[in-house]
Amino acid sequence: MKEQKLIHEGLITESLPNGTPRIRLDNEDLILGYISGRIWRSSIRILPGNRVKIETK
């Protein structure tokens, strides 16, 4: 049986070195994320103030 992935939305509050942003979710939790392969290969900039969607297990 496959695990369900939850999708959350949040705001990037800080962009740390090596592509790890600090994200404040809509429910006010603060988490540390990482960049997926496609965005990493395309060199897309992750800047503070961007809205993002994240998947959690």
Order of alpha helices (4+ residues) and beta strands (2+ residues): beta-beta-beta-alpha-beta
